[in-house]
Amino acid sequence: LAESRVGDQSWSACARAAVARRDAPPGTAAVVAEAVAAAFASGNADAAAACVAQITAPAPRGALLARFWRQRFRVALTPILSAAPPSAARDRALVALARGAPPAVIVEEATTLGAAAARALGAGRDGNQAAAAAVLLTLARGGASTEAAASGAVKACAAAACDSNAPPAARADAVRCLGALAAELPHARFYPHRKAVGAALSSVLSDERRCLRALAARSGDRGFTQY
């Protein structure tokens, strides 16, 4: 895994194939998870995070994993990553593992996933920004500490949307998340954050990229019609 970029890609492809095989033995997901964890521990965190993102990515880039194998891989790897020291690579891997997880599972792991998703959304690497925005939206919709989750999601998405140095794709996903928060959160939970969301969308309306301006206009129209 540490040899070269070509080696990283080959290892990722082999791991993805091993997890996705229909005739894979029951312990395959755990073995691959242990290999990824070993790569994190040995200083190859970026390559390991990229492998997790490739294994869990949706079609056509992903492994087309059946739901059962996705869950086995997540169950085997999430506790290991949660115990690891915080890092950008760890955040990306945790968010990638959350793809396809039931909302109840995401809410149960809100303490770890919320902070990881907020940081991953701002970083915008490995194509994980859409998954990060989805995690934040899921946490804001419900959970044990709903108000804290909503506030965290709004702050993370607003910061990413207004960051002119962030990748355009990350900003676009943040804008979509703001529109979804405004449209889908219960009125009482969204009302305290309406000004922050409105200010963020208004800021994007003056961006030099036409696609972002149009997306901000659509998101604002979707979320603020009721006001």
N, C-alpha and C positions, 0 to 999 in steps of 0.2 A: 504493500500500500504506500510505502514511503519512497519507492524507487523513482518514479517520474509521473508526469501528468498522464502519459499513456498508460502507465501501470495503474493509476487511480481509476481511469475509465474502464480498463479491463476488469479490475477487481469489482467495480460497481456493477458491471454487466453480469459477471458471474454470480454475484450475490443476489442481484435482482432475479436472475433465472432460477437460482436455487430456491428462493422464497416462493416464486410463482408457479413452479412445476406442480402439475396436478397430482403426480405420484410422489411428491416430496414426503419424507418421513415426518412424523409429528414434531421432532426436535429441530427441524431445519431452521425455523424462524428464530429459535433461541440461540442456535449456533451462530447465525449471521449477526444477531443482536450482540452476542459476546464479542465477535470480531470487530464490530463497529465501536463497542465500548473500549476495546483494547486500543484501537486506533486513536480514540480521544485521549486515553491515558498516556499514550506514547508521543503525543505532540502532533499528531496528524489530524487535528480536529476539523480543519477545513475540508479535507478530502472525505472524511467520514460523514460530515454533514451533507456534502454533495451527494454521497451515496444514498443516504436516507431520503433526500429529496427526490432522487431518481427512482428509488424503489416505490415511493408513495405517490409519485406524480400521476395525474390523470392522463388518460389517453390523449394523443398518440405517443407521448414521451414516456409514460410510465410502464409499469410491469403488468398492468391489467390484472391486479391482484383481486382474487375473490375476497369478499368481506371477511370471511373466516381468517384468511392468512394475514390480512391487514391488521385485524384485531390481535392475532397471536404475536405479530411483529411488534405492535405498539405495546402490548402488555409486557413483553420480554424486555424492551429497551427503555421505556419511559422511566421506570424506577431508577435505572442506572444513570440516565441523563439528569434526572431530578436531583440526584445526590452529587453530581459533578459541580465544580466551581462555575459560576456564571461566566459566560463568554458569548461572543457573537455567533460562533459556530454552534454552540449548545442551543441558543435561542432558535436558530434556523432549523435545527434537527427536531426540537420539541414541536415547533409549529408544523413542520412537515408531517410528523407523526399524528397530529390532530386531524389531518385530512380524513374525512369520512367517519370520524368518531361520532357517536351519538351525542346530542347536546347535553344529556345528563352527565356523561363522562367528562366533557369539557368543563361544565360547571363545577363538578366535583374536584377538578384539578385547577380551579380558578387562581389560587395563590401563585402557582408556578407558571401556568400558561398565560395569565393576564400580562405579567411583566415581560415575559419572553415575546409575546405577540406584539406588544407595544414597541419594543426595541427592534424586532425583526421588520415591522412595518416601516420604520424610519430608515433602516439599512437598505431594504429593497434589493436583496441579493438572492440568487438562485431561483427567481420567480416565485418566492414565497410570500410576497406582499399580499397577494389575493387571499392566500390561506390565513395570513395574520389578520387581515381585515375581517374575514369570516369568523375567526375565533373571538375577536373583540365584540363583534355584533352578537354572537351567541351568548357571551358572558353578560352583555348589557341587557339582553332580553329577559334574563332570569337568573336566579341563584340565591345563595344564602345572604350575600351582601349586595343586593341589587343596585342600591344607590351608588355604592363605591364602584361597582362594575361599570355602570353607565358613565360615571364621571371619568373613570380611567379610559374608557373607550373614546369618549368625546375628546379628551385632552390629547391622546395619542394620534387620533385621526386628524384633528385640527392641526397639530404640529407638523405631521407628515404632509398634509395638503398644502400648507403654507411655506414649506421648505423649498426654496428655489434651487437648492443644490441637490435635492433628492432626485432619483431617477423618475422620469415622467410616468412610467408604469406604476410606481409606488404611490405617486401623488394621485393618479387617477383612481386607484383602488381606495385610497383614503377618502377621496371626494365621494365615491360611491357609498362607502361605509357611512359617511355623514348623512347622506340623503336617506339611506336605509334606517339609520337611527332615528331621524326626524319622522319618518313615515311609519315605522313599525313599533317604536317604543310606546308604552301607555302614556297618555297625556301627562299624568301626574309625575311620571319619572323623567320625561323629556323636558318639561316646562322649565326647570331651573337651568337647563343648558342651552335654551333656544338662542340666547344672544351670542354665546360662544360659537355655536354652529353657524349662525347667520353671518357672524364676522369672518369666520374662516372661508365660507363659500363666497362672500363678497370680495375677499382678498383674491381668490382664484379667478374671479370674473375679470380682473385686470391683468391676468397673466398674458404673456406674449404668445403662448400656444393656443391656437384656436380650439383644438380638441378639448383642452382642459376648461376653457371658458364655456364651451357648449355643455360639457358634462356638469360643470358647476350650476349652470342655469337649469338644466333638467333636474338635478338633484334638489335644488332649492324649490323648484316648482312642485316636485313630488312631495317634499317633506313639509313645506310651509303653507300648503293650500288651506289647511284647517285654521291657520291663524290670519 
